[in-house]
Amino acid sequence: MAQLSTLGGIERFDMPMFHFRYEVRPKQTHPQFGEYSGAMASCWILRDTLADAESVARGWIADEDWRITETEFVGEITRETQQPDGLRYFEQAEIDREVFVFYTWPVGAPDDTNAA
């Protein structure tokens, strides 16, 4: 079971951090369906196991009306292996246990494989 520790006055959970990167498409029930063609979803999840973390990531994405079409990356990361541009999300997930970032592209974008 995870332990709670304090680092720099901030309580943190002592458990592994997992990172997931998925290509996603909006479901027809998504509020911006017809505006967004897709997104890259990056997820930082602090859980005891990869299976638990992946369940959280996939569940949250589905609950937000996105459909995973491709898995780009799945793995455990540490502060040392985290790329600098994602460090702020890693650190926020240390506090909140999960962070989700979506990089969307519009319908008809040059690399939109769903464009008519």
N, C-alpha and C positions, 0 to 999 in steps of 0.2 A: 504494500500500500504506500502511496506517496506521502512524503513528509513535507511539512511546511517549514521553510527557512526564511531568514531575513538577510537581504543583501542591500546595503546602502539605504536602509530604512524602509525598503519595500519587501513585503512578504512574497515569496516565490515558492512554487511547488517543485520538489526534487523528483522529477520524472523526466523521461526523454521527450525531446521535441521532434515531431515528424513534419516533413514538408511534402506537400502534394501540389502538383501542377497539372491541371486538366484543361483541355479545350472543351468548351461548352457551347450549347445553342439554346436560345430561349424556347421554352414551351409555348404553345399557343395561348396559355393562360398568363404568360408573363406580361406585366404592365407595359413594357416597351417592345412587345412583339411587333414586328413590322418596321421598327426603328433600328434595333440591334440585330445584326446577323449572327453574332457570336462573341465570344470572349475567351481570354485565357484567365482561368481562376487559379490563383495561388493561395494555398492554405497552410497556415502554421498551427499545428495542433499539439498541445501538451497533454499526453495521456500515458498510461502505463504500458500499453502495447500498441503495435502497429495496427492490429485489427480494430481495436477500440478507436484509435485516431482516424482510421479510414472510414469507419462507420459514421463518426461525427461529421467528417468532411462531406461524404456523399449524401448524408441525410440533410445537412444544412443547404447544400447546393440544390437538391431536389425540392426542399421546402421553399426555396426562393424562386421556383419555377424555371430552373435551368436543367438541361439534359446533358450529361457527360457524353461526349462523342469520342474522346481520345484521352488516354493517360500519357502525359509527357514525362512526369517524374514522380517517384514515390521513394521516400527514404528518411532515415533518421539524420538529423543535422545537429550540430553543436554551434556554439558561438564562434568557434575557430573555423568551422567549415562553411558557415553562412557567408554568402557573398555580401560585400559592403552595402549594395543598394537595397538589400532586404533586411539589414540588421535592425532597423526601427520596427519592422513587423515582428521579427523574432523576439525582440525585447518586449513589445506589447503583449505578445502571446505568453511570455513568461509571467505576466501579471494577470491577464484575462483568460488564459488557458487556450484561446483560439483567436485567430485573426484570418479574415478572408479579404482578398484584394482581387477585383475584377478589372481587367484591361479589355474594354469593349471595342468593337468595330461596327460601323454602320452597314446597313444593307447597301449593296452596290460598291463596297470598297474594292480597290483593285485586286486584292487577294481573296475576295469573298467567293468561296466555292459554291455557295448557295444562290448566287445572283442568277437571275434569269437570262 
